[in-house]
Amino acid sequence: MTTRHWAPGNYRYVPGVFQYSAGVVADAGHAIERIRFPDPVPWRQGFDRIRAYLSERGRPLTAFCACEMRSPEPFSEGGFVTFNEAYARVLAEWGLLENSDNPVARSNVCPEFDPPGEPAFHAFAFTVPTADAGQSFIVAGGAEAPEGKGGYADHIIAKGDLSPEGLKTKAAYVMDEMTRRLQALGADWSGTSAVQTYTVHDIHAFLPDVLVARGAARHGLTWHYARPPVVDLEFEMDCRRITVERLLIT
């Protein structure tokens, strides 16, 4: 994995699939800030609120670098493509797509309880100029299937195996992928400030050796009781190093 520079946004990104990049890291002299909504905001309205917030902060739309979304339930393969096409059209309108290359990292998961009625924004991130920022990065959400294969169904690791061993195999694959993305950004687990996992299955059988021993819980681990965004995917993670995170009340 290698990075490409998104100069209009002051960050580098790991190329991924058309709906998102695999991760972003701020340029020198810049940092990434993360803003979380108290409750999920329907995605069209969410884009409007993100636009307004970036304007208030004096940042261009091209500084938008990552987001976390919540969806009602796992999509079919076709449904996921349809939503992603609509989502990417907004990014194109914002000047964020270049030759179909998408620099914006993303996680999109489905809460098992109290899900939103439609895809919605949970959080977003953008770059800001700052002195002595240190490194800041976001690794996009990834589940137990390789990206860029034209679909997930035929490539899911241990597909349908919800035994403790099957779930461990899935989690190990995701940890390997997160590690690859971190390395591409010039980082490793020791630099993370937050790690999130998304599954409705018991993680305790593999938590010590697959996650904790490899450094994914240095500052604890946030477990969201949610499913990955496509049917038959069962385990997802993302991680980040962010020094400024805000809750957007208004």
C-alpha positions as CSV (number, residue, x, y, z in Angstrom):
1,M,0.0,0.0,0.0
2,T,1.2,3.5,-0.8
3,T,-0.3,7.0,-0.2
4,R,-1.3,9.7,-2.6
5,H,-1.4,13.4,-1.8
6,W,-4.7,15.3,-1.7
7,A,-3.2,18.8,-1.8
8,P,-6.5,20.7,-1.8
9,G,-7.3,19.0,1.6
10,N,-3.8,19.1,3.1
11,Y,-3.6,15.3,3.7
12,R,-2.4,12.1,2.2
13,Y,-4.6,9.0,1.7
14,V,-4.4,5.3,1.0
15,P,-6.3,4.6,-2.3
16,G,-9.2,2.2,-1.7
17,V,-12.5,1.6,-3.5
18,F,-14.7,4.2,-5.1
19,Q,-16.8,4.8,-1.9
20,Y,-13.8,5.5,0.4
21,S,-10.1,5.5,0.9
22,A,-8.4,3.1,3.3
23,G,-7.1,5.9,5.5
24,V,-5.8,9.4,5.7
25,V,-2.9,11.3,7.4
26,A,-2.6,15.0,7.8
27,D,0.2,16.9,6.1
28,A,3.0,18.5,8.2
29,G,1.7,21.7,9.7
30,H,-1.9,20.3,9.8
31,A,-4.0,18.1,12.1
32,I,-7.2,16.2,11.8
33,E,-10.1,17.2,14.0
34,R,-13.0,14.8,14.6
35,I,-16.6,16.1,15.2
36,R,-19.3,13.7,16.6
37,F,-23.0,14.4,16.4
38,P,-25.0,13.6,19.6
39,D,-27.4,11.5,17.5
40,P,-27.1,10.3,13.9
41,V,-28.0,12.9,11.3
42,P,-29.7,11.7,8.1
43,W,-27.0,11.7,5.4
44,R,-28.3,14.5,3.1
45,Q,-28.9,16.7,6.1
46,G,-25.6,15.6,7.5
47,F,-23.7,16.8,4.4
48,D,-25.4,20.2,4.8
49,R,-24.4,20.4,8.4
50,I,-20.8,19.4,7.6
51,R,-20.7,22.1,4.9
52,A,-21.9,24.7,7.3
53,Y,-19.4,23.7,10.0
54,L,-16.5,23.7,7.6
55,S,-17.5,27.2,6.4
56,E,-17.7,28.4,10.1
57,R,-14.2,27.1,10.7
58,G,-12.9,28.7,7.5
59,R,-12.0,25.4,5.9
60,P,-12.7,24.4,2.3
61,L,-15.0,21.5,1.5
62,T,-11.9,19.7,0.2
63,A,-10.5,19.5,3.8
64,F,-13.2,16.9,4.6
65,C,-11.2,13.8,5.1
66,A,-13.2,11.1,6.9
67,C,-16.6,10.2,8.3
68,E,-18.4,7.6,10.3
69,M,-21.9,6.5,9.3
70,R,-24.8,4.5,10.7
71,S,-27.2,2.6,8.5
72,P,-30.6,0.9,9.3
73,E,-29.4,-2.7,8.4
74,P,-26.8,-4.4,6.3
75,F,-27.2,-3.7,2.6
76,S,-27.4,-6.2,-0.2
77,E,-24.5,-6.0,-2.6
78,G,-26.6,-4.0,-5.0
79,G,-28.1,-1.8,-2.4
80,F,-24.7,-0.9,-1.1
81,V,-23.5,0.1,-4.6
82,T,-26.7,2.3,-5.1
83,F,-26.1,4.1,-1.8
84,N,-22.4,4.6,-2.4
85,E,-23.1,6.1,-5.8
86,A,-25.4,8.7,-4.3
87,Y,-22.9,9.4,-1.5
88,A,-20.0,9.8,-4.0
89,R,-22.0,12.2,-6.1
90,V,-22.0,14.6,-3.2
91,L,-18.2,14.2,-2.8
92,A,-17.9,14.9,-6.5
93,E,-20.0,18.1,-6.2
94,W,-17.6,19.2,-3.3
95,G,-14.6,18.7,-5.6
96,L,-13.3,15.7,-3.7
97,L,-13.1,13.2,-6.5
98,E,-10.2,13.3,-9.0
99,N,-10.4,10.8,-11.9
100,S,-12.8,8.7,-9.7
101,D,-10.2,8.6,-6.9
102,N,-11.8,9.1,-3.6
103,P,-9.6,10.4,-0.8
104,V,-12.2,10.4,2.0
105,A,-11.9,7.6,4.6
106,R,-15.2,6.1,5.9
107,S,-16.8,3.6,8.3
108,N,-20.4,2.6,7.8
109,V,-22.0,0.2,10.2
110,C,-25.5,-0.9,11.3
111,P,-26.5,-0.6,15.0
112,E,-28.3,-3.7,16.2
113,F,-30.6,-1.6,18.5
114,D,-32.2,1.8,17.8
115,P,-30.8,2.0,14.2
116,P,-31.5,5.2,12.2
117,G,-34.3,5.2,9.6
118,E,-31.8,5.9,6.8
119,P,-28.0,6.1,6.4
120,A,-26.8,8.8,8.7
121,F,-23.7,10.6,9.9
122,H,-22.3,9.7,13.3
123,A,-19.1,11.7,13.0
124,F,-16.9,13.5,10.5
125,A,-13.3,14.8,10.3
126,F,-11.4,17.4,8.5
127,T,-7.9,19.0,8.4
128,V,-6.9,22.3,10.1
129,P,-3.6,24.2,10.0
130,T,-1.8,24.1,13.3
131,A,1.7,24.3,14.7
132,D,3.4,21.4,16.4
133,A,0.5,19.1,15.6
134,G,2.3,15.8,15.5
135,Q,1.0,13.0,13.4
136,S,-2.8,12.6,13.1
137,F,-4.5,9.9,11.1
138,I,-7.7,7.9,10.6
139,V,-7.8,4.3,9.3
140,A,-11.1,3.6,7.5
141,G,-13.4,0.8,8.6
142,G,-12.6,-2.6,7.2
143,A,-14.3,-6.0,7.6
144,E,-13.3,-9.6,6.9
145,A,-13.2,-9.4,3.1
146,P,-10.6,-8.0,0.7
147,E,-11.6,-4.8,-1.1
148,G,-11.7,-4.2,-4.8
149,K,-12.9,-7.6,-5.8
150,G,-16.1,-6.4,-7.4
151,G,-18.2,-7.6,-4.5
152,Y,-17.9,-9.1,-1.0
153,A,-20.0,-12.3,-1.1
154,D,-17.4,-14.6,-2.8
155,H,-14.5,-13.3,-0.8
156,I,-15.6,-13.2,2.8
157,I,-13.1,-14.8,5.2
158,A,-14.7,-17.8,7.0
159,K,-18.1,-16.9,5.5
160,G,-21.0,-18.1,7.6
161,D,-18.7,-19.5,10.3
162,L,-19.8,-18.0,13.6
163,S,-18.0,-20.5,15.8
164,P,-15.4,-19.0,18.2
165,E,-12.7,-20.2,15.8
166,G,-14.4,-18.8,12.8
167,L,-14.8,-15.4,14.5
168,K,-11.2,-15.5,15.5
169,T,-10.2,-16.1,11.9
170,K,-12.3,-13.1,10.8
171,A,-10.8,-10.9,13.5
172,A,-7.3,-11.9,12.7
173,Y,-7.8,-11.0,9.1
174,V,-9.2,-7.6,10.0
175,M,-6.3,-6.9,12.4
176,D,-3.9,-7.7,9.6
177,E,-5.6,-5.3,7.3
178,M,-5.7,-2.6,9.9
179,T,-2.0,-3.1,10.4
180,R,-1.3,-2.8,6.7
181,R,-3.3,0.4,6.5
182,L,-1.5,1.9,9.5
183,Q,1.9,1.0,8.0
184,A,0.9,2.7,4.7
185,L,0.2,5.9,6.7
186,G,3.6,5.7,8.4
187,A,2.0,4.6,11.7
188,D,1.5,1.6,13.9
189,W,-0.7,0.5,16.8
190,S,1.4,2.3,19.4
191,G,0.4,5.6,17.8
192,T,-3.3,5.1,18.0
193,S,-5.5,7.2,20.4
194,A,-8.7,5.2,19.8
195,V,-9.7,1.8,18.3
196,Q,-13.2,0.8,17.5
197,T,-14.7,-2.6,16.7
198,Y,-18.1,-3.4,15.3
199,T,-19.8,-6.8,15.7
200,V,-22.8,-8.4,17.4
201,H,-20.8,-11.5,18.3
202,D,-18.8,-12.2,21.4
203,I,-15.3,-11.0,21.1
204,H,-13.9,-12.3,24.4
205,A,-12.6,-15.6,23.1
206,F,-10.1,-13.8,20.8
207,L,-9.8,-10.5,22.6
208,P,-6.5,-11.2,24.5
209,D,-4.4,-12.7,21.7
210,V,-5.8,-11.3,18.5
211,L,-6.6,-7.7,19.7
212,V,-4.9,-6.8,23.0
213,A,-1.6,-8.6,22.5
214,R,-1.1,-7.0,19.1
215,G,-1.6,-3.5,20.6
216,A,-5.1,-2.6,19.6
217,A,-6.3,-1.9,23.2
218,R,-3.5,0.3,24.5
219,H,-6.1,2.9,25.5
220,G,-9.0,0.5,25.8
221,L,-11.2,-0.7,23.0
222,T,-14.6,0.7,22.0
223,W,-17.0,-2.1,21.1
224,H,-20.1,-0.9,19.1
225,Y,-22.8,-3.5,19.1
226,A,-23.3,-3.1,15.3
227,R,-22.9,-5.0,12.1
228,P,-20.7,-4.2,9.1
229,P,-22.6,-2.6,6.2
230,V,-23.1,-5.6,3.9
231,V,-25.0,-8.9,4.5
232,D,-22.8,-11.8,5.8
233,L,-19.9,-9.5,7.0
234,E,-19.6,-10.0,10.8
235,F,-16.6,-8.1,12.1
236,E,-15.2,-4.6,11.4
237,M,-12.7,-2.3,12.9
238,D,-11.3,1.2,12.5
239,C,-8.7,3.3,14.4
240,R,-7.3,6.8,14.7
241,R,-4.9,9.2,16.3
242,I,-6.7,12.5,16.9
243,T,-5.8,15.1,19.5
244,V,-8.9,17.3,19.2
245,E,-12.4,15.7,19.2
246,R,-15.6,17.6,19.7
247,L,-19.2,16.9,20.3
248,L,-21.3,19.1,18.1
249,I,-24.3,20.2,20.2
250,T,-25.9,22.8,18.0
